[in-house]
């Protein structure tokens, strides 16, 4: 599965984009299995917060930094940390 994460917002408004493929990343494959994008709450209205657009093989959602918890947080940090 192809996973794309785009972080935007924050005080400076700088965008960071990363993608990875679970076929080449076994850690990512395990994280994807633990994430349910349909259960992600909408981003709250918090000034200068980061927003994360997450796409897992065409299933997309946007989440605010304040709502980024558990396996979803692990997935986002893993993909952004292994950006290519």
The first five atom37 places (N, CA, C, CB, O) and aatype in JSON, in Angstrom:
{
  "aatype": [20, 20, 20, 20, 20, 20, 20, 20, 20, 20, 20, 20, 20, 20, 20, 20, 20, 20, 20, 20, 20, 20, 20, 20, 20, 20, 20, 20, 20, 20, 20, 20, 20, 20, 20, 20, 20, 20, 20, 20, 20, 20, 20, 20, 20, 20, 20, 20, 20, 20, 20, 20, 20, 20, 20, 20, 20, 20, 20, 20, 20, 20, 20, 20, 20, 20, 20, 20, 20, 20, 20, 20, 20, 20, 20, 20, 20, 20, 20, 20, 20, 20, 20, 20],
  "atom_mask": [
    [1, 1, 1, 1, 1],
    [1, 1, 1, 1, 1],
    [1, 1, 1, 1, 1],
    [1, 1, 1, 1, 1],
    [1, 1, 1, 1, 1],
    [1, 1, 1, 1, 1],
    [1, 1, 1, 1, 1],
    [1, 1, 1, 1, 1],
    [1, 1, 1, 1, 1],
    [1, 1, 1, 1, 1],
    [1, 1, 1, 1, 1],
    [1, 1, 1, 1, 1],
    [1, 1, 1, 1, 1],
    [1, 1, 1, 1, 1],
    [1, 1, 1, 1, 1],
    [1, 1, 1, 1, 1],
    [1, 1, 1, 1, 1],
    [1, 1, 1, 1, 1],
    [1, 1, 1, 1, 1],
    [1, 1, 1, 1, 1],
    [1, 1, 1, 1, 1],
    [1, 1, 1, 1, 1],
    [1, 1, 1, 1, 1],
    [1, 1, 1, 1, 1],
    [1, 1, 1, 1, 1],
    [1, 1, 1, 1, 1],
    [1, 1, 1, 1, 1],
    [1, 1, 1, 1, 1],
    [1, 1, 1, 1, 1],
    [1, 1, 1, 1, 1],
    [1, 1, 1, 1, 1],
    [1, 1, 1, 1, 1],
    [1, 1, 1, 1, 1],
    [1, 1, 1, 1, 1],
    [1, 1, 1, 1, 1],
    [1, 1, 1, 1, 1],
    [1, 1, 1, 1, 1],
    [1, 1, 1, 1, 1],
    [1, 1, 1, 1, 1],
    [1, 1, 1, 1, 1],
    [1, 1, 1, 1, 1],
    [1, 1, 1, 1, 1],
    [1, 1, 1, 1, 1],
    [1, 1, 1, 1, 1],
    [1, 1, 1, 1, 1],
    [1, 1, 1, 1, 1],
    [1, 1, 1, 1, 1],
    [1, 1, 1, 1, 1],
    [1, 1, 1, 1, 1],
    [1, 1, 1, 1, 1],
    [1, 1, 1, 1, 1],
    [1, 1, 1, 1, 1],
    [1, 1, 1, 1, 1],
    [1, 1, 1, 1, 1],
    [1, 1, 1, 1, 1],
    [1, 1, 1, 1, 1],
    [1, 1, 1, 1, 1],
    [1, 1, 1, 1, 1],
    [1, 1, 1, 1, 1],
    [1, 1, 1, 1, 1],
    [1, 1, 1, 1, 1],
    [1, 1, 1, 1, 1],
    [1, 1, 1, 1, 1],
    [1, 1, 1, 1, 1],
    [1, 1, 1, 1, 1],
    [1, 1, 1, 1, 1],
    [1, 1, 1, 1, 1],
    [1, 1, 1, 1, 1],
    [1, 1, 1, 1, 1],
    [1, 1, 1, 1, 1],
    [1, 1, 1, 1, 1],
    [1, 1, 1, 1, 1],
    [1, 1, 1, 1, 1],
    [1, 1, 1, 1, 1],
    [1, 1, 1, 1, 1],
    [1, 1, 1, 1, 1],
    [1, 1, 1, 1, 1],
    [1, 1, 1, 1, 1],
    [1, 1, 1, 1, 1],
    [1, 1, 1, 1, 1],
    [1, 1, 1, 1, 1],
    [1, 1, 1, 1, 1],
    [1, 1, 1, 1, 1],
    [1, 1, 1, 1, 1]
  ],
  "atom_positions": [
    [[0.83, -1.19, 0.0], [0.0, 0.0, 0.0], [0.87, 1.25, 0.0], [-0.94, 0.0, 1.21], [1.88, 1.33, 0.71]],
    [[0.48, 2.19, -0.79], [1.19, 3.46, -0.84], [0.57, 4.4, 0.19], [1.14, 4.08, -2.28], [-0.65, 4.58, 0.23]],
    [[1.41, 4.99, 1.02], [0.96, 5.92, 2.05], [1.63, 7.26, 1.81], [1.27, 5.39, 3.49], [2.85, 7.34, 1.69]],
    [[0.81, 8.32, 1.73], [1.31, 9.68, 1.56], [0.83, 10.52, 2.72], [0.85, 10.29, 0.2], [-0.33, 10.46, 3.11]],
    [[1.75, 11.31, 3.29], [1.41, 12.22, 4.37], [1.9, 13.61, 3.97], [2.06, 11.77, 5.74], [3.03, 13.79, 3.53]],
    [[1.01, 14.59, 4.13], [1.36, 15.99, 3.88], [1.06, 16.76, 5.15], [0.57, 16.58, 2.65], [-0.08, 16.83, 5.6]],
    [[2.11, 17.35, 5.72], [1.93, 18.2, 6.9], [1.96, 19.64, 6.45], [3.03, 17.92, 7.98], [2.87, 20.07, 5.75]],
    [[0.94, 20.4, 6.86], [0.87, 21.82, 6.5], [0.43, 22.6, 7.73], [-0.11, 22.05, 5.3], [0.1, 22.04, 8.77]],
    [[0.44, 23.91, 7.58], [0.02, 24.76, 8.68], [1.17, 25.11, 9.59], [-1.08, 24.1, 9.47], [2.31, 25.24, 9.15]],
    [[0.85, 25.24, 10.86], [1.86, 25.67, 11.82], [2.1, 27.16, 11.69], [3.16, 24.9, 11.61], [1.52, 27.82, 10.83]],
    [[2.94, 27.67, 12.52], [3.22, 29.1, 12.55], [3.84, 29.58, 11.24], [4.14, 29.44, 13.71], [3.46, 30.64, 10.73]],
    [[4.78, 28.81, 10.7], [5.48, 29.23, 9.47], [4.74, 28.83, 8.21], [6.87, 28.65, 9.45], [5.01, 29.39, 7.14]],
    [[3.82, 27.88, 8.29], [3.06, 27.46, 7.12], [3.86, 26.67, 6.11], [2.49, 28.64, 6.45], [3.51, 26.63, 4.93]],
    [[4.94, 26.04, 6.54], [5.78, 25.27, 5.62], [5.19, 23.87, 5.45], [7.25, 25.18, 6.15], [4.83, 23.21, 6.43]],
    [[5.09, 23.43, 4.21], [4.53, 22.11, 3.91], [5.64, 21.06, 3.82], [3.72, 22.15, 2.59], [6.71, 21.31, 3.26]],
    [[5.35, 19.9, 4.39], [6.26, 18.76, 4.28], [5.47, 17.59, 3.72], [6.91, 18.39, 5.67], [4.37, 17.3, 4.19]],
    [[6.01, 16.94, 2.71], [5.33, 15.81, 2.06], [6.27, 14.62, 2.05], [4.89, 16.19, 0.59], [7.47, 14.74, 1.81]],
    [[5.69, 13.44, 2.33], [6.47, 12.2, 2.28], [5.56, 11.07, 1.86], [7.15, 11.89, 3.66], [4.35, 11.11, 2.09]],
    [[6.15, 10.07, 1.24], [5.37, 8.88, 0.9], [6.25, 7.65, 1.07], [4.82, 8.96, -0.56], [7.47, 7.71, 1.01]],
    [[5.57, 6.54, 1.3], [6.26, 5.27, 1.48], [5.34, 4.17, 1.0], [6.68, 5.05, 2.97], [4.14, 4.38, 0.81]],
    [[5.91, 3.0, 0.81], [5.15, 1.86, 0.32], [5.32, 0.71, 1.3], [5.59, 1.45, -1.12], [6.45, 0.32, 1.62]],
    [[4.21, 0.16, 1.76], [4.28, -0.92, 2.74], [4.89, -2.19, 2.17], [2.89, -1.21, 3.27], [5.32, -3.05, 2.94]],
    [[4.94, -2.33, 0.86], [5.56, -3.5, 0.24], [7.06, -3.53, 0.53], [5.32, -3.5, -1.27], [7.67, -4.61, 0.57]],
    [[7.66, -2.37, 0.72], [9.09, -2.28, 0.99], [9.4, -1.93, 2.44], [9.73, -1.26, 0.08], [10.57, -1.83, 2.82]],
    [[8.37, -1.74, 3.24], [8.55, -1.29, 4.63], [7.64, -2.09, 5.55], [8.26, 0.24, 4.76], [6.47, -1.74, 5.71]],
    [[8.14, -3.17, 6.15], [7.29, -4.02, 7.0], [6.74, -3.3, 8.23], [8.07, -5.22, 7.45], [5.65, -3.63, 8.7]],
    [[7.47, -2.33, 8.75], [6.96, -1.56, 9.9], [5.73, -0.76, 9.46], [8.05, -0.6, 10.47], [4.73, -0.72, 10.18]],
    [[5.81, -0.15, 8.3], [4.68, 0.61, 7.77], [3.48, -0.31, 7.55], [5.06, 1.3, 6.46], [2.34, 0.08, 7.84]],
    [[3.7, -1.5, 7.04], [2.61, -2.45, 6.8], [1.87, -2.74, 8.11], [3.14, -3.76, 6.19], [0.64, -2.8, 8.12]],
    [[2.6, -2.93, 9.19], [1.95, -3.2, 10.49], [1.18, -1.98, 10.99], [3.0, -3.62, 11.54], [0.1, -2.12, 11.56]],
    [[1.73, -0.8, 10.77], [1.04, 0.42, 11.21], [-0.25, 0.64, 10.42], [1.96, 1.64, 11.06], [-1.27, 1.01, 11.0]],
    [[-0.2, 0.42, 9.11], [-1.39, 0.59, 8.27], [-2.51, -0.34, 8.75], [-1.06, 0.31, 6.78], [-3.68, 0.05, 8.75]],
    [[-2.16, -1.55, 9.14], [-3.16, -2.51, 9.62], [-3.85, -2.03, 10.9], [-2.51, -3.86, 9.87], [-4.96, -2.47, 11.2]],
    [[-3.2, -1.15, 11.65], [-3.76, -0.67, 12.92], [-4.54, 0.64, 12.79], [-2.65, -0.48, 13.92], [-5.1, 1.12, 13.78]],
    [[-4.59, 1.22, 11.6], [-5.22, 2.53, 11.4], [-6.56, 2.38, 10.69], [-4.29, 3.47, 10.58], [-6.68, 1.65, 9.71]],
    [[-7.56, 3.08, 11.2], [-8.89, 3.13, 10.58], [-9.2, 4.6, 10.27], [-10.0, 2.49, 11.51], [-9.6, 5.35, 11.16]],
    [[-9.01, 5.0, 9.02], [-9.21, 6.41, 8.65], [-10.64, 6.87, 8.82], [-8.78, 6.63, 7.22], [-10.88, 8.07, 8.98]],
    [[-11.6, 5.96, 8.8], [-13.0, 6.34, 8.97], [-13.31, 6.8, 10.4], [-13.91, 5.18, 8.6], [-14.32, 7.47, 10.62]],
    [[-12.48, 6.46, 11.35], [-12.71, 6.82, 12.74], [-11.93, 8.06, 13.17], [-12.33, 5.66, 13.64], [-11.95, 8.44, 14.34]],
    [[-11.26, 8.7, 12.23], [-10.46, 9.88, 12.55], [-11.39, 11.09, 12.72], [-9.4, 10.15, 11.44], [-12.19, 11.38, 11.83]],
    [[-11.29, 11.79, 13.86], [-12.14, 12.97, 14.05], [-11.69, 14.12, 13.16], [-12.12, 13.41, 15.52], [-10.52, 14.2, 12.79]],
    [[-12.61, 15.01, 12.81], [-12.22, 16.16, 11.98], [-11.28, 17.08, 12.76], [-13.48, 16.95, 11.51], [-11.31, 17.12, 13.99]],
    [[-10.45, 17.83, 12.03], [-9.52, 18.72, 12.72], [-10.27, 19.84, 13.43], [-8.5, 19.31, 11.74], [-11.22, 20.41, 12.88]],
    [[-9.85, 20.15, 14.63], [-10.45, 21.26, 15.37], [-9.9, 22.58, 14.85], [-10.18, 21.13, 16.88], [-8.92, 22.62, 14.11]],
    [[-10.54, 23.64, 15.25], [-10.1, 24.98, 14.84], [-9.14, 25.53, 15.89], [-11.32, 25.95, 14.65], [-9.54, 26.21, 16.83]],
    [[-7.88, 25.21, 15.7], [-6.84, 25.66, 16.62], [-5.84, 26.47, 15.79], [-6.14, 24.45, 17.36], [-5.26, 25.94, 14.85]],
    [[-5.64, 27.74, 16.15], [-4.71, 28.56, 15.37], [-3.31, 27.95, 15.33], [-4.65, 29.96, 15.96], [-2.82, 27.43, 16.33]],
    [[-2.69, 28.02, 14.19], [-1.3, 27.61, 13.98], [-1.02, 26.13, 14.23], [-0.42, 28.42, 14.86], [0.13, 25.74, 14.37]],
    [[-2.06, 25.3, 14.28], [-1.8, 23.87, 14.44], [-1.38, 23.26, 13.11], [-3.04, 23.15, 15.0], [-1.72, 23.77, 12.04]],
    [[-0.65, 22.17, 13.19], [-0.33, 21.42, 11.99], [-1.55, 20.61, 11.58], [0.89, 20.51, 12.22], [-2.28, 20.09, 12.42]],
    [[-1.76, 20.52, 10.27], [-2.78, 19.64, 9.71], [-2.06, 18.56, 8.92], [-3.79, 20.42, 8.81], [-1.08, 18.82, 8.23]],
    [[-2.57, 17.34, 9.02], [-1.97, 16.21, 8.34], [-2.98, 15.61, 7.37], [-1.49, 15.15, 9.34], [-4.04, 15.14, 7.78]],
    [[-2.65, 15.64, 6.09], [-3.45, 14.96, 5.08], [-2.83, 13.58, 4.91], [-3.49, 15.76, 3.71], [-1.65, 13.45, 4.61]],
    [[-3.64, 12.56, 5.1], [-3.16, 11.18, 5.05], [-3.9, 10.45, 3.96], [-3.33, 10.47, 6.42], [-5.13, 10.46, 3.91]],
    [[-3.15, 9.82, 3.08], [-3.72, 9.04, 1.98], [-3.13, 7.64, 2.04], [-3.44, 9.71, 0.59], [-1.92, 7.45, 1.92]],
    [[-4.02, 6.66, 2.22], [-3.6, 5.26, 2.21], [-4.31, 4.6, 1.05], [-3.93, 4.54, 3.57], [-5.49, 4.27, 1.14]],
    [[-3.58, 4.39, -0.04], [-4.12, 3.78, -1.26], [-5.45, 4.4, -1.71], [-4.3, 2.29, -1.05], [-6.39, 3.69, -2.06]],
    [[-5.52, 5.73, -1.69], [-6.71, 6.43, -2.17], [-7.73, 6.76, -1.1], [-7.37, 5.62, -3.2], [-8.61, 7.58, -1.35]],
    [[-7.64, 6.16, 0.07], [-8.51, 6.54, 1.2], [-7.83, 7.71, 1.89], [-8.76, 5.34, 2.21], [-6.68, 7.61, 2.31]],
    [[-8.56, 8.83, 2.0], [-7.95, 10.06, 2.51], [-8.7, 10.65, 3.68], [-7.86, 11.09, 1.41], [-9.91, 10.49, 3.82]],
    [[-7.93, 11.32, 4.52], [-8.52, 12.09, 5.61], [-7.55, 13.2, 5.98], [-8.83, 11.18, 6.85], [-6.37, 13.17, 5.62]],
    [[-8.06, 14.18, 6.7], [-7.24, 15.26, 7.25], [-7.48, 15.29, 8.75], [-7.58, 16.64, 6.59], [-8.62, 15.22, 9.21]],
    [[-6.41, 15.38, 9.49], [-6.51, 15.39, 10.95], [-5.63, 16.51, 11.49], [-6.07, 14.01, 11.55], [-4.57, 16.8, 10.95]],
    [[-6.1, 17.13, 12.56], [-5.32, 18.16, 13.23], [-4.34, 17.55, 14.2], [-6.23, 19.14, 13.95], [-4.53, 16.42, 14.67]],
    [[-3.3, 18.28, 14.5], [-2.26, 17.78, 15.41], [-2.85, 17.38, 16.76], [-1.18, 18.84, 15.6], [-2.38, 16.41, 17.36]],
    [[-3.83, 18.09, 17.24], [-4.43, 17.79, 18.54], [-5.19, 16.46, 18.54], [-5.37, 18.91, 18.94], [-5.36, 15.85, 19.6]],
    [[-5.63, 16.0, 17.38], [-6.37, 14.74, 17.28], [-5.49, 13.57, 16.84], [-7.52, 14.9, 16.31], [-5.98, 12.46, 16.64]],
    [[-4.21, 13.82, 16.69], [-3.28, 12.81, 16.19], [-2.78, 11.96, 17.36], [-2.09, 13.47, 15.43], [-1.9, 12.38, 18.11]],
    [[-3.35, 10.76, 17.5], [-3.02, 9.89, 18.63], [-2.79, 8.46, 18.18], [-4.14, 9.93, 19.68], [-3.15, 8.08, 17.06]],
    [[-2.19, 7.67, 19.05], [-2.08, 6.23, 18.87], [-1.42, 5.81, 17.57], [-3.41, 5.61, 18.95], [-0.44, 6.42, 17.13]],
    [[-1.97, 4.75, 16.95], [-1.38, 4.21, 15.73], [-1.3, 5.22, 14.59], [-2.18, 3.01, 15.28], [-0.37, 5.18, 13.78]],
    [[-2.28, 6.13, 14.52], [-2.24, 7.14, 13.46], [-1.03, 8.05, 13.63], [-3.54, 7.97, 13.44], [-0.36, 8.39, 12.65]],
    [[-0.77, 8.44, 14.85], [0.41, 9.28, 15.14], [1.69, 8.53, 14.77], [0.43, 9.69, 16.64], [2.6, 9.1, 14.15]],
    [[1.76, 7.26, 15.14], [2.94, 6.45, 14.8], [3.13, 6.38, 13.29], [2.8, 5.03, 15.38], [4.25, 6.51, 12.79]],
    [[2.03, 6.17, 12.57], [2.1, 6.07, 11.11], [2.62, 7.38, 10.51], [0.71, 5.72, 10.52], [3.52, 7.36, 9.67]],
    [[2.05, 8.5, 10.93], [2.45, 9.81, 10.4], [3.93, 10.07, 10.67], [1.58, 10.94, 11.02], [4.66, 10.49, 9.77]],
    [[4.37, 9.84, 11.89], [5.77, 10.1, 12.22], [6.71, 9.14, 11.51], [5.97, 10.01, 13.73], [7.83, 9.5, 11.16]],
    [[6.26, 7.91, 11.3], [7.09, 6.94, 10.58], [7.27, 7.38, 9.13], [6.46, 5.53, 10.65], [8.39, 7.39, 8.61]],
    [[6.19, 7.74, 8.47], [6.28, 8.14, 7.06], [7.1, 9.44, 6.92], [4.86, 8.33, 6.45], [7.98, 9.53, 6.06]],
    [[6.82, 10.43, 7.75], [7.56, 11.68, 7.65], [9.02, 11.5, 8.04], [6.91, 12.75, 8.52], [9.9, 12.19, 7.5]],
    [[9.3, 10.59, 8.96], [10.66, 10.36, 9.39], [11.51, 9.59, 8.39], [10.65, 9.63, 10.67], [12.74, 9.63, 8.45]],
    [[10.84, 8.89, 7.46], [11.55, 8.12, 6.44], [11.33, 8.71, 5.05], [11.1, 6.66, 6.47], [11.32, 8.0, 4.05]],
    [[11.14, 10.02, 5.01], [10.85, 10.7, 3.74], [11.97, 10.46, 2.74], [10.66, 12.2, 3.95], [13.15, 10.44, 3.07]],
    [[11.54, 10.29, 1.5], [12.53, 10.1, 0.43], [12.33, 11.14, -0.62], [12.43, 8.71, -0.18], [13.06, 11.16, -1.61]]
  ]
}
